[in-house]
Amino acid sequence: VEVVVEHPDGRTDSTLVELREPAGLKVYGETIRIEYAGRDSETDDVLVTVDQRRGDDWTTLLGCGQMWAVETERNGEPVRVTCHAETPTRRGDEASE
């Protein structure tokens, strides 16, 4: 999947993530773990589970879906960073049958 991060200042970044096993990412300095959770039966989009590292524990941000938010601080101020997973288009998906 492509993980798209929408920063509070309006910038966006994206990272391709292989979901063969849980993958770790840093989002605004916060450690998150993203895992494959299946596919949407109507759209065939990839669904993910997302956890955020809190000390020695993991907190679930998204049980199964495509969009989540990471809560963190920047310069002592709380910020919320929105993220979502996009399913890359596979070659041949747009071909007519």
Backbone as JSON Lines, residues from 0, in Angstrom:
{"i":0,"aa":"V","n":[0.84,-1.17,0.0],"ca":[0.0,0.0,0.0],"c":[0.89,1.23,0.0]}
{"i":1,"aa":"E","n":[0.29,2.34,-0.34],"ca":[0.96,3.62,-0.23],"c":[0.37,4.32,0.99]}
{"i":2,"aa":"V","n":[1.23,4.65,1.97],"ca":[0.78,5.36,3.16],"c":[0.98,6.84,2.91]}
{"i":3,"aa":"V","n":[-0.11,7.61,2.94],"ca":[-0.08,9.05,2.71],"c":[-0.24,9.75,4.05]}
{"i":4,"aa":"V","n":[0.71,10.65,4.36],"ca":[0.69,11.41,5.61],"c":[0.38,12.86,5.27]}
{"i":5,"aa":"E","n":[-0.68,13.39,5.88],"ca":[-1.09,14.78,5.67],"c":[-0.65,15.58,6.9]}
{"i":6,"aa":"H","n":[0.4,16.38,6.76],"ca":[0.96,17.16,7.86],"c":[0.03,18.32,8.24]}
{"i":7,"aa":"P","n":[0.12,18.78,9.49],"ca":[-0.72,19.9,9.92],"c":[-0.52,21.18,9.09]}
{"i":8,"aa":"D","n":[0.65,21.34,8.48],"ca":[0.91,22.54,7.69],"c":[0.44,22.42,6.24]}
{"i":9,"aa":"G","n":[-0.24,21.29,5.92],"ca":[-0.78,21.1,4.58],"c":[0.08,20.27,3.64]}
{"i":10,"aa":"R","n":[1.34,20.03,3.99],"ca":[2.19,19.18,3.16],"c":[1.72,17.73,3.23]}
{"i":11,"aa":"T","n":[2.02,16.96,2.18],"ca":[1.76,15.52,2.22],"c":[3.01,14.78,1.8]}
{"i":12,"aa":"D","n":[3.21,13.63,2.41],"ca":[4.29,12.71,2.06],"c":[3.65,11.35,1.82]}
{"i":13,"aa":"S","n":[4.31,10.52,1.04],"ca":[3.81,9.17,0.87],"c":[4.98,8.18,0.87]}
{"i":14,"aa":"T","n":[4.69,6.98,1.35],"ca":[5.68,5.92,1.45],"c":[5.03,4.62,1.01]}
{"i":15,"aa":"L","n":[5.68,3.87,0.14],"ca":[5.18,2.54,-0.22],"c":[5.58,1.56,0.87]}
{"i":16,"aa":"V","n":[4.63,0.73,1.3],"ca":[4.86,-0.22,2.38],"c":[4.45,-1.6,1.91]}
{"i":17,"aa":"E","n":[5.37,-2.56,1.99],"ca":[5.06,-3.97,1.71],"c":[4.39,-4.54,2.96]}
{"i":18,"aa":"L","n":[3.27,-5.23,2.79],"ca":[2.53,-5.74,3.94],"c":[2.62,-7.25,4.08]}
{"i":19,"aa":"R","n":[3.72,-7.82,3.67],"ca":[3.89,-9.28,3.84],"c":[4.04,-9.62,5.32]}
{"i":20,"aa":"E","n":[4.53,-8.67,6.1],"ca":[4.64,-8.8,7.55],"c":[4.43,-7.41,8.13]}
{"i":21,"aa":"P","n":[4.18,-7.29,9.44],"ca":[3.98,-5.96,10.02],"c":[5.16,-5.04,9.7]}
{"i":22,"aa":"A","n":[4.85,-3.8,9.34],"ca":[5.88,-2.84,8.97],"c":[5.87,-1.67,9.96]}
{"i":23,"aa":"G","n":[7.06,-1.22,10.31],"ca":[7.18,-0.07,11.2],"c":[7.47,1.19,10.4]}
{"i":24,"aa":"L","n":[6.86,2.3,10.81],"ca":[7.06,3.6,10.18],"c":[7.21,4.66,11.25]}
{"i":25,"aa":"K","n":[7.88,5.74,10.92],"ca":[7.92,6.92,11.79],"c":[7.03,7.97,11.16]}
{"i":26,"aa":"V","n":[6.08,8.49,11.93],"ca":[5.2,9.56,11.48],"c":[5.33,10.69,12.48]}
{"i":27,"aa":"Y","n":[5.92,11.78,12.05],"ca":[6.11,12.95,12.91],"c":[6.84,12.57,14.19]}
{"i":28,"aa":"G","n":[7.8,11.64,14.07],"ca":[8.58,11.21,15.22],"c":[7.95,10.11,16.04]}
{"i":29,"aa":"E","n":[6.72,9.73,15.71],"ca":[6.03,8.66,16.44],"c":[6.18,7.34,15.68]}
{"i":30,"aa":"T","n":[6.41,6.26,16.42],"ca":[6.54,4.94,15.81],"c":[5.17,4.31,15.66]}
{"i":31,"aa":"I","n":[4.84,3.9,14.43],"ca":[3.59,3.18,14.2],"c":[3.91,1.84,13.54]}
{"i":32,"aa":"R","n":[2.99,0.9,13.72],"ca":[3.1,-0.43,13.1],"c":[1.86,-0.62,12.26]}
{"i":33,"aa":"I","n":[2.05,-0.99,11.0],"ca":[0.94,-1.17,10.07],"c":[0.95,-2.63,9.59]}
{"i":34,"aa":"E","n":[-0.24,-3.25,9.59],"ca":[-0.38,-4.65,9.18],"c":[-1.54,-4.81,8.21]}
{"i":35,"aa":"Y","n":[-1.42,-5.78,7.35],"ca":[-2.5,-6.15,6.42],"c":[-3.67,-6.7,7.22]}
{"i":36,"aa":"A","n":[-4.9,-6.23,6.93],"ca":[-6.09,-6.7,7.64],"c":[-7.16,-7.24,6.7]}
{"i":37,"aa":"G","n":[-6.86,-7.35,5.4],"ca":[-7.83,-7.88,4.45],"c":[-8.11,-6.9,3.34]}
{"i":38,"aa":"R","n":[-9.19,-7.17,2.6],"ca":[-9.59,-6.31,1.48],"c":[-11.07,-5.97,1.62]}
{"i":39,"aa":"D","n":[-11.42,-4.77,1.19],"ca":[-12.81,-4.34,1.18],"c":[-13.54,-5.18,0.13]}
{"i":40,"aa":"S","n":[-14.67,-5.79,0.52],"ca":[-15.38,-6.7,-0.39],"c":[-16.0,-5.97,-1.59]}
{"i":41,"aa":"E","n":[-16.29,-4.69,-1.45],"ca":[-16.9,-3.94,-2.56],"c":[-15.87,-3.28,-3.47]}
{"i":42,"aa":"T","n":[-14.82,-2.71,-2.9],"ca":[-13.86,-1.95,-3.7],"c":[-12.56,-2.69,-3.97]}
{"i":43,"aa":"D","n":[-12.29,-3.77,-3.23],"ca":[-11.06,-4.54,-3.3],"c":[-9.85,-3.74,-2.8]}
{"i":44,"aa":"D","n":[-10.09,-2.61,-2.11],"ca":[-8.99,-1.84,-1.51],"c":[-8.42,-2.6,-0.33]}
{"i":45,"aa":"V","n":[-7.12,-2.43,-0.11],"ca":[-6.44,-3.06,1.02],"c":[-6.86,-2.35,2.31]}
{"i":46,"aa":"L","n":[-7.16,-3.13,3.34],"ca":[-7.47,-2.61,4.67],"c":[-6.3,-2.93,5.59]}
{"i":47,"aa":"V","n":[-6.04,-2.05,6.54],"ca":[-4.89,-2.23,7.43],"c":[-5.31,-2.07,8.89]}
{"i":48,"aa":"T","n":[-4.45,-2.57,9.76],"ca":[-4.52,-2.35,11.19],"c":[-3.31,-1.49,11.54]}
{"i":49,"aa":"V","n":[-3.51,-0.47,12.4],"ca":[-2.43,0.44,12.74],"c":[-2.35,0.59,14.25]}
{"i":50,"aa":"D","n":[-1.13,0.42,14.79],"ca":[-0.87,0.61,16.22],"c":[0.22,1.67,16.38]}
{"i":51,"aa":"Q","n":[0.16,2.42,17.5],"ca":[1.17,3.43,17.8],"c":[1.9,3.02,19.07]}
{"i":52,"aa":"R","n":[3.22,3.18,19.06],"ca":[4.04,2.84,20.22],"c":[3.86,3.91,21.29]}
{"i":53,"aa":"R","n":[3.51,3.49,22.49],"ca":[3.36,4.37,23.66],"c":[4.19,3.79,24.79]}
{"i":54,"aa":"G","n":[5.42,4.26,24.95],"ca":[6.32,3.68,25.95],"c":[6.67,2.26,25.55]}
{"i":55,"aa":"D","n":[6.36,1.31,26.42],"ca":[6.62,-0.1,26.12],"c":[5.43,-0.81,25.51]}
{"i":56,"aa":"D","n":[4.3,-0.1,25.35],"ca":[3.07,-0.72,24.87],"c":[2.7,-0.22,23.48]}
{"i":57,"aa":"W","n":[1.78,-0.93,22.84],"ca":[1.21,-0.53,21.56],"c":[-0.25,-0.16,21.78]}
{"i":58,"aa":"T","n":[-0.7,0.94,21.2],"ca":[-2.08,1.39,21.27],"c":[-2.68,1.31,19.87]}
{"i":59,"aa":"T","n":[-3.84,0.69,19.74],"ca":[-4.48,0.56,18.43],"c":[-5.06,1.9,18.01]}
{"i":60,"aa":"L","n":[-4.67,2.36,16.82],"ca":[-5.22,3.58,16.23],"c":[-6.33,3.24,15.24]}
{"i":61,"aa":"L","n":[-6.2,2.1,14.58],"ca":[-7.16,1.68,13.57],"c":[-7.23,0.16,13.59]}
{"i":62,"aa":"G","n":[-8.41,-0.39,13.9],"ca":[-8.56,-1.84,13.96],"c":[-8.57,-2.48,12.6]}
{"i":63,"aa":"C","n":[-9.29,-1.88,11.66],"ca":[-9.38,-2.4,10.3],"c":[-10.0,-1.32,9.43]}
{"i":64,"aa":"G","n":[-9.23,-0.76,8.53],"ca":[-9.74,0.31,7.68],"c":[-8.64,0.93,6.86]}
{"i":65,"aa":"Q","n":[-8.81,2.22,6.52],"ca":[-7.85,2.87,5.64],"c":[-7.37,4.23,6.14]}
{"i":66,"aa":"M","n":[-8.06,4.85,7.13],"ca":[-7.67,6.19,7.56],"c":[-7.52,6.24,9.08]}
{"i":67,"aa":"W","n":[-6.47,6.93,9.55],"ca":[-6.23,7.05,10.98],"c":[-5.52,8.37,11.26]}
{"i":68,"aa":"A","n":[-5.4,8.71,12.54],"ca":[-4.7,9.93,12.95],"c":[-3.67,9.59,14.02]}
{"i":69,"aa":"V","n":[-2.53,10.25,13.94],"ca":[-1.46,10.09,14.92],"c":[-1.43,11.37,15.76]}
{"i":70,"aa":"E","n":[-1.55,11.2,17.07],"ca":[-1.49,12.33,18.0],"c":[-0.06,12.45,18.5]}
{"i":71,"aa":"T","n":[0.49,13.67,18.43],"ca":[1.86,13.89,18.88],"c":[2.0,15.35,19.31]}
{"i":72,"aa":"E","n":[3.21,15.77,19.58],"ca":[3.47,17.17,19.95],"c":[4.56,17.73,19.05]}
{"i":73,"aa":"R","n":[4.43,19.01,18.75],"ca":[5.44,19.75,18.0],"c":[5.64,21.07,18.73]}
{"i":74,"aa":"N","n":[6.87,21.32,19.17],"ca":[7.18,22.55,19.91],"c":[6.27,22.74,21.12]}
{"i":75,"aa":"G","n":[5.97,21.63,21.8],"ca":[5.14,21.68,23.0],"c":[3.65,21.77,22.75]}
{"i":76,"aa":"E","n":[3.24,21.85,21.49],"ca":[1.83,21.95,21.14],"c":[1.33,20.61,20.59]}
{"i":77,"aa":"P","n":[0.13,20.19,21.0],"ca":[-0.41,18.94,20.44],"c":[-0.76,19.13,18.97]}
{"i":78,"aa":"V","n":[-0.42,18.11,18.17],"ca":[-0.79,18.12,16.76],"c":[-1.4,16.77,16.41]}
{"i":79,"aa":"R","n":[-2.26,16.79,15.41],"ca":[-2.91,15.57,14.91],"c":[-2.51,15.43,13.46]}
{"i":80,"aa":"V","n":[-1.89,14.31,13.13],"ca":[-1.42,14.05,11.77],"c":[-2.32,12.97,11.17]}
{"i":81,"aa":"T","n":[-3.0,13.3,10.08],"ca":[-3.91,12.36,9.43],"c":[-3.15,11.52,8.42]}
{"i":82,"aa":"C","n":[-3.45,10.23,8.4],"ca":[-2.79,9.3,7.48],"c":[-3.86,8.43,6.82]}
{"i":83,"aa":"H","n":[-3.55,7.93,5.64],"ca":[-4.44,6.93,5.03],"c":[-3.64,6.01,4.12]}
{"i":84,"aa":"A","n":[-4.19,4.83,3.92],"ca":[-3.56,3.82,3.07],"c":[-4.28,3.8,1.74]}
{"i":85,"aa":"E","n":[-3.53,3.89,0.66],"ca":[-4.1,3.81,-0.68],"c":[-3.62,2.53,-1.34]}
{"i":86,"aa":"T","n":[-4.52,1.84,-1.98],"ca":[-4.18,0.62,-2.7],"c":[-3.65,0.99,-4.07]}
{"i":87,"aa":"P","n":[-2.39,0.64,-4.36],"ca":[-1.86,0.95,-5.69],"c":[-2.65,0.25,-6.78]}
{"i":88,"aa":"T","n":[-2.81,0.9,-7.91],"ca":[-3.49,0.3,-9.05],"c":[-2.55,-0.73,-9.68]}
{"i":89,"aa":"R","n":[-3.07,-1.92,-9.87],"ca":[-2.27,-2.97,-10.51],"c":[-2.47,-2.9,-12.01]}
{"i":90,"aa":"R","n":[-1.43,-3.22,-12.75],"ca":[-1.56,-3.25,-14.21],"c":[-2.61,-4.27,-14.59]}
{"i":91,"aa":"G","n":[-3.47,-3.87,-15.52],"ca":[-4.53,-4.76,-15.98],"c":[-5.84,-4.53,-15.25]}
{"i":92,"aa":"D","n":[-5.82,-3.8,-14.1],"ca":[-7.05,-3.53,-13.36],"c":[-8.03,-2.68,-14.17]}
{"i":93,"aa":"E","n":[-7.49,-1.84,-15.03],"ca":[-8.34,-0.93,-15.8],"c":[-8.7,-1.48,-17.17]}
{"i":94,"aa":"A","n":[-8.2,-2.64,-17.5],"ca":[-8.48,-3.23,-18.81],"c":[-9.91,-3.74,-18.85]}
{"i":95,"aa":"S","n":[-10.56,-3.57,-19.97],"ca":[-11.95,-4.06,-20.1],"c":[-11.93,-5.57,-20.33]}
{"i":96,"aa":"E","n":[-13.01,-6.21,-19.89],"ca":[-13.07,-7.67,-20.02],"c":[-13.75,-8.05,-21.31]}
